[in-house]
Amino acid sequence: MPYVTFRYERAKLYEEVWAEAVTTVAKRYGISDVALRKICRQLAVPLPPLGYWAKIAAGKKPPTPQLPRYSGPAEITRERYVSDEPVEPDPEHLVARREFEAKPENRIVVPETLESPHPLVAATERALRRPKTRDARAVPATERRALDIAVSEASLPRALRIMDALLKALDARGMPVRIEPDGKRHSYVKLQGEQLAIRLVENTSRTEREPTAEERRYKKQHGYVYLPDRYSYQATGVLKLGGLGYASDLQNVVADGKHQRIEQRLNDFVVKLEAEAVRRKRHAEHLERQHRHWEEQERIRREREERQRKEVERLKGLEQDAAAAETKEIQERGAVDAGSEFGLWLDWARHKADWLDPLIRARCEVLDGEEQDEEEQNEEEQDA
């Protein structure tokens, strides 16, 4: 599982992003289009404006700007972890999902007003319109069963309309959203046997107040001071829709940006949900295979230890038994036949006796094991 160095050359990137869409170029590099845009900004590579490729598709040829003068580095290198496991192709149902969500007739439309809301949206509206509590950011909170929405009162109408359009679309696709019975604000959808939590939040900005004169005097005297209400939070109106990861962090996010809002990306979010279900299912299968492999290794280890134990038991007193048996055989027959059953046993006994002797380097496949074999092989190579 190596780390690989990737090079992003300025002149090459310029040619690529004006020949194909950024998303297409990013896939070749194995990164997101957002990451590629950041690299282009660092290298001062201009990007096609919004609507450029639509004009190309319509047969028009907008002007292409020249690569501007730039005094910085001609390339950027990045170290990135690349798994050495073979990449599995996307399953057919995920490919079909992408194709379905890309069709204009299947576009999820968020209405301007909330009419005939989804039952879960209606319950959430009732719970959040008159909240009993608010969190540290003054965001309405509720103990009643509701969708996982954490937005300001000003953004609540829009958030409810977004969730209403999403839930109705998921219902139509056979992917209904549920609320955990024991988790009052844990809304999720179940796909491919995986339970995916969904959350809609609003970004907030934080400002820190200046200490009062009395607080400054106290800090100067004692070295520290506790500042109640140290921070204040302001809602930004920027919403993010995503799934909750194992550590309750937001993943597979679609968010408001400079050129698009969540309302235009709900179909993308549906694809992200199904792709995440595939990823989690594959991860669970990988862990299961790994567990079975460890169990098999443990079984082999136990069997090897049992063979070693039995072999050691046979070796106890072997040297004396072999000498006595050899003397008796010579007395009765005059000599030991090396090819006879007794002769083979005697050869085996002598070999094991040599193995027991610390001054003789005799090897035993059963007792030495693979690790000692490798160690002796390394020693032989060093001696050579």
C-alpha positions, 0 to 999 in steps of 0.5 A: 500500500504505497504512497505515490508522488503525483506531478501537476505540470502547469503547461500540461494542466492548462492544455488539459482543462481547456480541452476537457471538463475539469471533472474529466481531467480530475478523474484521470489524476484520481482526485476530485474536481475541487482539489484540481481547481485548487491546484490550478489556482496555485499554478495560476492556470485559468479555468473555463467559465461557467457555461463554457462547455455548453457553448462548445456543445452548441457549436460555438467556440468561445475564446481561450485565454492565454496562459498568464505570466507567472513567477511561481513553480512550474509544477506541484508535487503531491504525495498520495496514498494509493492502495495496491488492492485491485479496484473493483468496478462499480456494481450495475445498480450504481451505474444505473443510478448515475444514469437515472439521476443524470436524466433531465426528466428525473431532476429533483425540483425544490418548490418555492413553497411548502405544500402537502409536506412529507409526514416527517417534514411536517412533524419536523416543522411542528417540532422546530417552529416553537423549540423548547431549547436552543444550542450554543449557536442559538439554533432551534433544537427539539427533543421530539422525533424529527429529521436531523436539521440544524439551521437557524430560524431564518433558514428553516423554511428553505431547509424544510423545502429541501428535505421535503423534495428529497424525501419525496424523491427517495420515496419514489425511488424505493429509498424511504427515509426513517427516523430511529425509534430510540434516536429522536433526531437520527434520520436515515435511509437503508440501502444495500443493507447499510443504514445511512444517516442524513443531516442538513446543517447551516454554517455559522461564523464565530467571533470572540468578544474582547475581555472587559477591563475587570477580566483583564485585571484578573488575568494579569493578577492570576495568569488566567481568566474564565470568560463566560459567553466568550464566543458568539455565533452568526448564521451564514445562510450557507447550508450543507447536506450530507451523511453522518460518518462513524465519528458523526462527521459530515461526509458525501456533502453537497453544499451551497457554493458560488455557482450552485446551491443544494437545490440543484444538487439533490440528484448528486446526493442520491448518487452519493448515498448509493455509492456510500452504501456500496463502499460500506458494504465492500468495506464490511466484506473486506473486514470479513475476509480479513477476519477469516484470513486471521482465523485461518492463520491462527488455526495453522499456528495452533496445528503447528504448535501441536505438531511441535509439542508431539514431536518434542514428546517423542524426542524425550529420551530419544538419544538413549533409546536410539543408542540402546536399540542400535546396540541390540540390533548389532548384537542380534543381526551383526549390523544395521540395515540402513534401508530397513524400517529400523534403519530409517527410524535410527536415521530419524532418531540421530537427526533429531538428536542432532537437532537437540544438540546446540553445537550442531546446526540441524534443521527440522521443518516441524520444530523450526517453523517458517520464521527460523527457516528464513533466519537461517537462509539470511545467515547463509546468504550473509556467510556466502 
